[in-house]
Amino acid sequence: MTIATNGKKELEINEAIRDREVRLIGADGSQLGVMSAREAQRLADEKNLDLVKIAPQAQPPVCKILDYGKYRFEQQKKEKENKKNQKVVEIKEIRLSLNIDIADFNTKVNQAKKFLAAGHKLKVSIRFRGREMAHTNLGLDVHKRFAAALPEAAVDKPPKLEGRSMLMFMSPKPAAQAQNTPSGK
């Protein structure tokens, strides 16, 4: 057997290990010491197991005697478990206009509250059309009013003009912070 790929890493196994000396770990995890790669391969063959280089960057490289098929299965199982435990944070966009009505503004605030409760980040944008570019300060006021209407959100990036759009990024405040804020005082 030559080089096998395990996800992103390439592991050298059995005869593909060309190092003169290796530090060997037994199948039970015991340290067997530094020896030639040929001697390590002989020990692995005696036990009907594979010799796998698990730490190629070490001096000398570390090899372990193990069942490679079982090892690969365990690694895939760990990767699957890690993927399952990852939380994907989505960025939801709320588009406001420069002269937004109170009812529309409140609808956007309520939608933003739902997104924040679900743990999503927010991208709040205002697009300036035509002569509205002369009144970017009004867009800043709308952004500030929107941020003030959402006390459960933290402003990650304050409003900033990029081209014809003004963007602000918000995220839900951590639970510990939200609980420590005085509510009835």
C-alpha positions in Angstrom: 0.0 0.0 0.0 1.3 3.5 -0.8 0.0 6.9 0.2 -3.6 7.1 1.4 -5.6 10.3 1.7 -7.5 11.0 4.9 -9.6 14.2 4.3 -7.0 16.9 3.9 -4.0 15.0 5.2 -1.9 12.5 3.3 -0.7 9.7 5.4 2.2 7.4 4.4 1.6 3.8 5.2 3.6 0.6 5.1 6.2 0.5 2.3 5.6 4.1 1.4 7.5 5.2 4.5 11.0 5.9 3.3 12.6 7.4 6.4 15.7 5.9 7.8 14.6 6.1 11.4 11.1 6.4 13.0 9.8 6.6 16.5 7.4 3.7 16.9 4.2 3.5 18.9 2.7 0.0 19.4 -0.9 -1.0 18.7 -1.7 -0.6 22.4 -0.2 2.9 22.6 3.1 1.9 24.2 6.3 3.6 23.2 8.6 1.1 21.3 11.4 3.6 20.8 13.4 4.8 17.7 14.2 2.1 15.1 14.7 1.7 11.4 11.6 1.9 9.2 12.3 -1.6 7.9 12.3 -3.0 11.5 9.1 -1.1 12.3 7.4 -2.5 9.2 8.5 -6.1 10.2 6.9 -5.6 13.6 3.7 -4.4 12.0 3.6 -7.3 9.6 4.1 -9.8 12.5 0.9 -8.5 14.0 -1.0 -8.3 10.7 -1.5 -4.6 11.1 -0.4 -1.5 9.1 2.5 0.9 9.9 1.1 4.5 9.6 3.2 7.7 9.8 1.0 9.9 12.0 3.4 12.8 12.7 5.7 13.3 9.6 6.9 16.7 10.9 8.5 15.3 14.1 12.2 14.4 14.3 12.3 11.4 13.8 8.8 11.0 12.3 6.3 9.2 14.5 4.8 6.0 13.2 2.1 3.8 14.8 1.1 0.2 14.4 -2.6 0.0 13.8 -5.4 -1.3 11.6 -5.5 1.4 8.9 -9.1 0.6 7.8 -10.4 1.0 11.4 -8.3 4.2 11.9 -9.7 5.8 8.7 -13.3 4.8 9.8 -12.7 6.5 13.2 -11.3 9.7 11.6 -14.4 9.9 9.2 -16.7 9.4 12.2 -15.0 12.3 14.1 -15.2 14.6 11.1 -18.9 13.8 10.7 -19.5 14.5 14.4 -17.6 17.8 14.1 -19.6 18.9 11.1 -22.8 18.0 12.9 -21.8 20.2 15.9 -20.9 23.2 13.7 -23.3 26.1 13.8 -23.7 28.0 10.6 -24.5 31.7 11.2 -26.5 33.2 8.4 -26.5 36.9 7.6 -30.0 38.1 7.0 -30.5 41.4 5.1 -33.0 44.1 6.1 -33.5 46.8 3.5 -34.7 50.2 4.6 -35.5 53.2 2.6 -34.5 56.8 3.3 -38.1 58.0 3.9 -39.6 54.9 5.5 -43.0 55.1 7.1 -43.5 54.3 10.8 -45.6 51.2 10.1 -43.1 49.8 7.6 -40.2 50.7 10.0 -42.0 48.7 12.8 -42.5 45.8 10.5 -38.8 45.7 9.6 -37.9 45.9 13.4 -40.2 43.0 14.2 -38.7 40.9 11.3 -35.2 41.8 12.6 -36.2 40.7 16.1 -37.2 37.3 14.7 -33.9 36.9 12.9 -32.0 37.9 16.0 -34.0 35.4 18.2 -33.0 32.7 15.7 -29.3 33.6 16.2 -28.8 35.2 12.8 -26.6 38.2 12.1 -28.2 41.2 10.4 -27.1 43.4 7.5 -29.1 46.6 7.5 -28.9 48.5 4.2 -30.3 51.7 2.8 -29.9 52.2 -1.0 -29.7 55.8 -2.1 -31.4 56.6 -5.4 -30.8 59.7 -7.5 -30.7 62.9 -5.5 -30.9 61.0 -2.2 -27.1 60.8 -2.3 -27.1 64.4 -1.2 -28.9 63.4 2.1 -26.7 60.6 3.4 -27.1 62.1 6.9 -30.8 61.2 6.8 -29.7 57.6 6.1 -27.4 57.7 9.1 -30.4 58.9 11.3 -32.6 55.9 10.0 -29.8 53.5 10.9 -29.4 54.9 14.4 -33.1 54.8 15.0 -33.2 51.2 13.8 -30.3 50.2 16.2 -32.1 52.0 19.0 -35.3 50.0 18.3 -33.3 46.7 18.8 -31.8 46.7 22.3 -31.3 42.9 22.0 -28.8 43.5 19.2 -25.2 44.7 19.2 -23.9 46.8 16.4 -20.8 45.0 14.9 -20.1 47.6 12.2 -21.5 51.1 12.5 -23.3 52.6 9.4 -20.9 53.2 6.6 -21.5 54.5 3.1 -20.3 52.2 0.4 -21.1 53.4 -3.1 -24.8 54.2 -3.2 -25.6 52.0 -0.2 -25.2 52.6 3.5 -24.6 49.3 5.4 -24.7 48.4 9.1 -24.0 45.0 10.6 -25.7 43.7 13.8 -25.6 40.5 15.8 -27.6 39.1 18.7 -26.1 40.0 22.1 -24.7 37.1 24.1 -27.3 35.5 26.5 -25.3 36.4 29.6 -25.1 40.1 28.6 -28.9 40.2 27.8 -29.8 38.7 31.2 -27.5 41.1 33.2 -29.1 44.2 31.8 -31.5 45.9 34.3 -35.0 45.5 33.0 -37.3 47.2 35.5 -35.1 50.1 36.7 
